[in-house]
């Protein structure tokens, strides 16, 4: 399907083309850009509301600044679609987030306009400050701009960067895009503080008058910009406390201004571009601006999938049979079920109540489930604090985001042997979000920590039972449960709870030729591969280990005693992961076997659907079957196309 940009937008192939347009026409550019995003995302999917909210800002930045020489750093990158379209990627934008297509986030290898890779939040100020410091060192008149949302501003890293920026004497502009949202509504004192700023009419009126006066006064006359700045500061103290937080960090604060007023944005950015030193511009925007349904339900329309742009109907695949639930929904409903019988259970998530499905507990038990904002480190340690008082805390963090809290897992949880339950959602290859979001490394980085249990369920029943086991008083250890994004395999998943012996796996199938050892959801791929292989005269055994740490040594002794050929399967890195644990066991116990380790290879895996990526990494059902055939040197040389995911 071809998409037709508006008459002005179709002429913009780079920011230099944008600069040729008169300021009066920028309103039309914004309208055409917003419509183009709606047209493409409605058909091809992707993040939606965030980019609509910064259309005017995207246009204004490329209109005022000399990009890519001047460097823009978009925090997270959910909102960078307009930026991509304006910087030479309009005609291939329909490949966004598709296999071998454009990345859903800014990516340095994709475009010189993407100055920094930003898949995780709250990094933009640090990166832009580093760029500004480099420019100062080299004597370059290069401008650095960080665009950060109020949700991302809650993270400690953003405050660390602002604390440094205030004394670094570097020319950096921080644009605070304030829309009261991250993916879910923002929480915390900072949200209330920014609301106070943006709703203080007296302060805003006086600030506008002072700033207008400053812009009209010639420098060097009796009333200088410096004097105006002092007057401005004194008025702040009299009228409002609103800018004290930022200015206490020695950042000159400007705003708030309407982030959808393109003329005001252009004028303000031109003024700030000529002003040296660290400064912050506070703009107020509406996430989903220009698409009424997205404005009304910003969480739902953060990344809605495919939809009818006219009616707003979100298009879902029609199925003739019931579909299994998503693992995260099984987690959310099971946690409520457990909490109803165990009053020690609490829930914590860093800004992902909808994505993790902790929202179910937050709705039913608001005094026992907490969204702490985009603060993964804090999420782990506040969970540890509650656990030190005898509570059973389920701390739900995406696997990739847990990397940001690794020190807290070691120092605050494991060393103190506090039984926090760390639920790692989106473990393995997550799909279209790509390498910044893949949960590749948690098996490897968790299993090397003492005093910790590391587990992975093969299906929904196993997830429920692992959660049940983790919250029992008989468990005295930190307990990691990792599970993938998306659907499981069981339509009837509300099974009775069963305590699982920690560190014990299970044999799922006997066999005589070769053993397949799996951990987690890929065990289902192994099951499909075994069905195919048995039709070809190859008889594999299958062991689901359940736990990477402690690992079931009795089961491994059985496997190595009976099979000289073994395949391990995991949806984590093959370096230091589950397969490595099997090799360590083999070496420690003097066994000899031919072992193939399947999993995520030692390279960055780009974006695509999970099915495409499992195939690429060769640990889907077909990849497992191919590996077994190769190890068995079977006469069957052409593999079947096994359509099981």
N, C-alpha and C positions, 0 to 999 in steps of 0.2 A: 504494500500500500504506500502510495506517495503522499507526502504532506506538503501543502503549499503555504509557505510563509507569506506574511503580508507584503505589500509593495515596497515598503522601506526596509523591512527586515531581510528580504531576499537579496538586497544589495549590500548587506553588512557581512563581509567575510572575515573581518578582523577589526580590532578597535580603531585602527586608522580610518576605516570606512565610517565608523560611528562618529568620529570627530568631525567629519565633513557635514554632518547634519546640523541644522540650526537648532538652537535651544528650544524654540517653540515647537519643533517637531518631536521632541523627546517623549511627549505624552503619547503620541501615536506609536512610537517605537515600543514603549512599555506595553501598550495594549496588544500590539502584534506579538511581542515576545511572550506575554502571558498566555495568549490564545494558542501559540505554537506549542508551549509546554503542555497545555491541556489536551491539545489534539494528539500529541505523540504519546504521552503517558497513559491516556485513556485506552489506547490500543495496545501499547507494548508494556505497560506497567512501570513501576519504579517508585521512588519517593516523590511526593506530590506537593503537599501543602507547604512544606518549608521553602521550596523554590518560588512558589507563587508569592510568598510574603516578602521576598527580597528582590523582586523584579526591578523596582525603581532604584534600589541601592546598586544592583549589578550594573545597570545602565549608567548611573551617575559615576561610579568608580572608574569604569573604562572610558568614560567621556572626559573626566578630569585628569586622571593619572596617565602617565606614559608607560603603559604596560606593554611588554613584560619587563622593561627595564625597571620601572617601579613595580614593587612586588606585593601581590595580594595573597594573604593566607586565609583561606576559608575554614573556620572551625568545623569539624566533623565532615562537612561536605554534602550533607543532605540538601543544602540550599544552593548548590553550585550549578544547577542545570542552566540557568540563564547565563551564567559566566561561560559555560562550555559552548553554548550556542553562539555567543558573541565573539568567541575566539577561534573560529574556523572549523567548528565541529557540527554546524547546523545540519548539513546534509547527511551526516552519518549518526545523528543523534538517536535515530530509531534503533540503533544497535546497542544503546545504553543498557548495561547490565546483562547483555546476552553473551553467550560463549564466543570468544574471540572478538567481541565488540568493545565499545567504550566502557571504561570503568564507571561505576556509579558514584565515585568519589574523585576529587582532584588527584592526579597521579603524575609524578614528575616525568616518567618515561613516555607519557601520552602527549604532553604538550608543554612548550616552554612557558606558557601562561599559568600552568599548574606548578607553582613554585615549591610546594611542599605537600607530601602525602598526608591526608588527614582522615583516616577512617575512625579514629578514636577521638573523643571530645577533649576540649580544654587545653589543647596543645598550641593553639594559634599564637597566643601572646608570646610564649617562649620562643617559638620559631621566628616570628616577625622581629622580636627584639634581637635575636641572634643575627638576623640579616642586617638590621640597622647598625649593630655594632661592627659588623664586617664592613659595611659601607663607610662608616666613620673611620675605621682603621685604614682603609684604602683611599680615603679622600674623595669618595664618590658622592655626588649629589643624588643619591638613589633613595626613593621614599619606600617605606615599609608600612603596610597596613594589615592589621589583624581584624577579622570580622568574627565576632564571637557572640553566641546567643546567651540570654540570661540563664538558660538551663545549664549550659557549659560553664558559665561563670561561677557556679556553685562549687566546682571542684577545687581542691587545694592547690593544684598545679597552676591554675589561673591566678590565684592570689600570690603564690610564690613568684610568678613572672611579673605581676604588677609591682610587687615589693622591690624587685630588682630594677624594673624599668624606671621607677621614680628616681633612682640615683645613678642610672647608667649614662645619663646625659646623651642619649641617642635619639635620633629623629624617628620616632615610631608613633603611629596613630592606632589607637584601639577603637573600633566601632562596636559598641554594645547594641546588638539587635534585640530589643526587648519586646517579646510577644507573649510573655507569661507562660510559655510552653517549651518543653523539650520534645519528647514523644508524647508523654502524658503531661498533665498540668504540673507546673513547677511547684515546689514545696520549699518551706524554710523561711528564715528571717530575711534573707537577701531578697526573696520575691516580694515580701511586704515592704522592704526598704525601697525597692525600685518603684513599687506602686505609689508610695508616698511622694517620690520625686515627680512621677509623671502625672500626678493628680493635684499638684500644688499650683493653682492658677495664679496666685499672687506672685510667687517666685518666678514662674515661667514668664509672666508679663514683664516683670522688671528685668529679667535676664535678656529677653528679646530686645528691650529698649536699650540696655547697656551695650549689647553686642552690635546693634545697628549703629549706635553712636560711635563705638570704637572703629567700625569700618569706614565711617565718614570723616574721621578726624585725621589730618595730615600729621605724620610722625615728625617730631622736631618742633612743633608749635608749643605754646604754653601748656596746653592740655594734651598730653601724649598718651599713646597706648599704654605705657607703663602706669600712668596715673589712672587711666580708665580701669586697668586691671586691679589696682588697689581699691578703687571705688566699688568695683564688682565684688571683690572679696569682702568688703565691709558690708555690702548689702546682703550677701549670703548669711553673714552672722546675725543680721537683724531680722531678716525675713524667714530664712529656712535653714535647716541643718542638712539639706538634701545632698549637697556635694561633699560633705565632710569626709566620708569614707574614702573616696577616690583622691581627694586633694590632700588628705592626711598621708597618702602614699606618694605625694608629690607628683600626681598626674593632673594636669590642667583639665578641668571638666567642662564640657559644653553640651547643652541640651537640657531637657529632652526636646527633640524635634520630630515632626511627623515624617516617618520613613516612607510614606507614599506620596509625598509632595516632591516631585522630581526637580522642580525649579529651586526649591529651598535646599534640597540635598546638594545640587550642583554648586550653588552659591556658597554654601557652608564648607563643602570640601575644597573649593578653590581657596577660601580664606585659610583653612587649616593646613593646606598643602604648603603655604608660604610661612607658616609659623613653626619655628624649630622646637625641638625638645619633645618629651613624652606627653601625650595628651589623649583624652578619651572623649569620644562623641557618642552620646546616648540617643538612639533613635527608637521610636515606638512604632511597631508594625503589627499587622494582623496576619497570623499564619493562615495560609489558604486564601489570601486576598484575591478577589476577582472571581472566585467560584463559590457561590453562596453556601452550598452544602458543606464544603471544606471549612468555611469560616465558622459554621455553626457547630461542627463536630470535628475538631482539629486532630484528635487522637485517631479516630476512625480513618481519616483521610491523610494521615501521615504517609502511609504506603498502602493504598487500598487495593492494589492489583488492577485488573482490567475493569473498565466501567463504561457505561453509556454516558457520554459527556452531556447529552441533552436531558435525559431523564434522571441521571445520577445513579441509576441502578448498577450495583457492583456485580459483575458477571462471574458466576461461579460455575465450575465444571459440573455438568449434569451427570449423575451416576445412577445406575440401575440398582445397585446394592449398597447397603450401609457402608460408610467409610470408617476406618479406625480413627480415634481421636488423635489430636496432636499431643506429643509427650508433655508439653508445657501445661496443657489443660488437665491432663491426668495428674500432674504434680499439684496444680492449684486446687482441684477438687479433693484430692486425697489429703492434702494438708488440712483443709477444713474438716474433713471427716476425722482425722486424727486429733485435731485440736478440740473437737467437741467432746472427746473422751479423756484428753490429757490437758489439764489446765496449765501445765508448764510450757506448752509449746508456744513459741513466738515466731513471727516471720519478718524478714528484713530483705529489702531489695534496693539497689542504687539506681533509682529513676526508671525502672522497667516493670512497673506493676502490671501493665497490660501484656507486654511481651513475655513476661515470666509467668503470667496468670496468678500472681500473688493478689491481684485485684479481687479475686473471689473471697479471700480471707479478709482483705481490707474492707469489703462491703459488709460482711457478716460479723466481723470482730475487729472494729476499727481501733480498739485499744490494745490489740495484740499483733498488729501487722503494720509495718512502717516502710514508707518510701523515704529514704534519707537523701535524695538528690544524687547527682552524678559524682559520687564520692565512694569509690570502691574500697579504698583503704579504710575509710571511716566505717563503712558497712561491716567489714570483717571485724574490726576491733570493737565496735559497739556491740556486735554479736558476742564477742568474747567477754565483754564486760557483763552482759546479761547472763551468759553461761557460768561465769564465776559466782553468780548468786543462785545457782541451782536451776535456771531455766533451760529449756531445750529449744535452741534457736535454729531455725532453718533459714540460712542466708543464701539467697538465690542470686547468682551472678552469671552472666554469660561467660563461657570458657575463655574467650579471647580477652574479655575485660578483667577476668581474674588475674591475668598477668600483671595488672597494675597494683594488685594488693598482695603480691607474693611475699614480701617481707613481713606483712602482718600475719599471714598464714603461719610462717615459720616462727616469728618472735612472739606474737600475742596469742596464738592458738596452740600450735604443736608443742613448743617448749614447755608451755604451762599445762599441756594435756587437758585442754578444755573441750568438752564434747559438742562443739559447734558442728552442725550439719551443713556442709558446703555443697549446695546443689548447683552443678555446672550445666546450665542450659546451653544449647547450640554447640555442643561438643562435636568435633569432627568437621567435615566440610559443609559449610552452611549454604553454599550456593551463590546467588547473584551478588551478595555483598562483597565477596572476594577475599583476598589474602589478609586484609586488616581484621576481618571478622571470623575467619576460619578458626575453629577450636582445635588446633593441631597439637599443642604442646603439653596439655595438662597432665596426661598420663606420665609423661617423662618428668615433668617438674614436680609433680606431687609424689610420685613413688619413691623419690630419693629422700623424702623428709621422714625422720623418725616419728613415732607416736601418732600415726595416722592410718586410717583405713581408706583405700581407694577402690571404688566399685563402679560397675557399669551394667545396667539392666539390658537384657536382650529384647524385652517387650514390656507392655504396660503392666502386666501382672508382676513382673520382677521389679519394676520401679516402685509399685505400691509396697511390695514386701521389703525392699531395701529401706524405704522411708519409715515403714513400721519398725523395722529392726533398729534403725538409727536412733529413734526417739525413746527406746526402752532404757530403763535404768541399768540394765545389764551391759549396755554399751558405755564404756568409759573413755572412748577415744574420739578425737575429731574424725568425722566421717564424710568422705567425698562421694557424691553420687553424680556421675556424668551421663548425660543423655543428649540425643541429637535434636536438631530442629525438625519440626514437622511431624507427619503422621507415623504412628506405630504400625502394629500388625493385627491387633485384636479389636473386633467390634464389640465383643462382650468382655469388657475390661474391669468392671466393678466386682472383682473377685474377693473372697474372704482373705483377711490378712493372715500371713504366716511368717513367723520369725525364721530368718535364715541364719544358719551358723556362719559367723564371720570367718572369712578366709576359706570357705568351702564352695567348690564348683559342682558341676554335674555332668555326667555322661549322657548325651542325648541320643547317640546312635552307636551301636557296635559296628565294627568293620574288620576286614582282614588285610587290607592292602596298605593303607596310609592313614594317618591321623590328622584331622583338622582341629586346631585349637583356636577358639575365638573369644573375644571379649566384647560385650555390648551388642548394639543393634546389628552390626555386620554378621553376627551369627545367623541372622535370617537369610543373608546372601549365601552363606555356607550351606544352609539347609536346601536352598534351591539348587545350588551347584551339585550337591550330593544326589538329589533326585535325578538330575541329568546324567551324572557320571554312572549311576547304577544301571541306567539303560544301555550303557556302553561297556558293561562288564567290569567296571572299577568300583570297588567296595570300600569307601572311606568310613572311618569312625569320626565322631564329632563330640568334642568336649567344649562346653561353655564354662569358662573359668569363673565368671561373675566378679571375682576380685583380682586386682593386680597386686594389691598389698593388703593384708598378707596373702600370698599366693598359695593355692592348694597343692602342697607338695605331694600328698598322697596320690592325687589324681595325676600329677606329672610323673611320678614314679611308675604308675600303671602305664601311662602312654609311652614312655621311653623304654619300658621293659618289653612292650609288645610291638612297637613300630620303629622301623629304621628310617622311615621317611615321614616328615612332619611339616605341615603348613600352618603358620600362625596368621591370624587375620585381626586387624584393628582399624578403627577410624581415627588414628593418631599418628604422629610421626614415627617412622621406623627407626629413628635414632634415639636410643634410650627409652623406648616405650615398652609395650607388652611383649613384642617379639624379642627385644633385648633381655627382658626378664627371663624368658624361656631359655635363651642361650646361656645366661648366667647360671641358671639351675643346672642345665646340662653339663656345663664345665665344672661346677662345684661338686657334682655327684659322679663324675667320671663316665657319663654316657657318651656315646657317639651316634650321631644320626645326621641324615641329610635334611637340612632345614631351609625352608623358604619363608621369608618374612614379607607379608603383604600389609600395606597400609599407606599412609601419606608419605611420599618420597621426600628426600632431603633437598628440596627446592621449593620455591614459592609456587603455589598452585593458584592460578588466576580464577576469575569468576565464570559462572555458568550454572546451569541447574545442578542440583545434587546428583541426579542420575548421570549427567554428562561428566561430572568430575569424578565420580566413582569409577566410571568406565575408563577415563583417562588415567587414573591412578591404579587401575587393574585390580581393585579389590571388590568389585561387584561380583555377582554370581558367575558371569562369564569369565572374568579374570581369575577367580578362584578355580573354576573348572579347567581353564587353560593351564594354570600352574600345576595342578594335579596331574593332568595328562602329560605334561612335559616331564615331570619328575618320575612318572611311571613309564615313560617312553612307550606310551600306548600306540597302537596302530591307528587310532583315530587321530587324524591330523587337522580336520576342519572342525572348529568349535561351533556349537549352536548359539544362536542369538537368544539368550535367556531373558525374557521380559519380566523379570522380578526385581522390584526395588525395595 
